Amino acid sequence: PETPLAGAKRVAETLRREVADRPVPWAGEQLRITASFGLAQALEGEVNVAGLVGRADHALYRAKEDGGNCV
């Protein structure tokens, strides 16, 4: 909340890198995990949260279609 889109992108990129840079130990192996993020900005005067969530969801699927591990 109260975060401009550019700031949200910086946060998501930091999280994406942190996840990718930290393998998870599992059953004697190191699992590499990646994450994709979709961002959306509330439109001025927008009160319907479903529209905002729908745009963020669409952006997430676009990130996955672009190869994943991206914002």
N, C-alpha and C positions, 0 to 999 in steps of 0.2 A: 504493500500500500504506500501511496505517496512517493513512489519512486519513478522517475522518468524512464522511458524505454531504454535509453542509452545506459543508464545505471543498472537496470535489470539485466541487460545483455552482459555487462561486465561481471555481475554476480554469477549469472548462469555459466559464462565462460570459465570463471574461476572454479566453480563446482565441477564442471565437466572435466577440466584438467586434473583437479584433485582426485576425482574418482578414477580416471585413467592412469594416474601415476601411482596408485596404491593397490598393488595386487592383494588379493584376499587368499589367505591360506585355507586350503580345503583338501582333506583326504591326502595329505602329503604333497600336494601340488600348490602352485601359485596361480590362481585364476585372475585373468585380466578382465576387467569390467569397463564398459563404456556406457555413456549416457547421452541421450538426445534431449533437447529442451525446446519447447515451443513458447514463444512470448507473444503477448498481445497487450495493447494499451486501451484502457477505457476511453471511449469517445466522450467528448464533452456533453454533459447532460444525460449520459447513458445510465439508466436505472435497472435495466434488465441484465442481470448477471449471466444469464444463459448465453447471451450473444457474445460476451467477453470470453467466457469459457469455451464456447464453440470456436472462436477465432484462435485462441491459444491451442486448442486441440488440433485444429487444421494446421497450424504452424508446426506442431510437434510431428505430425505425420509427414509434412513436407521435409522436415529435418531428417527423418528416417529414410525417406525416398531419396534424399540427396547423399545417402551413404552412411548415415548415422554418425554418432559421436560428434555432434555439432549443435549449434544453437540456431 
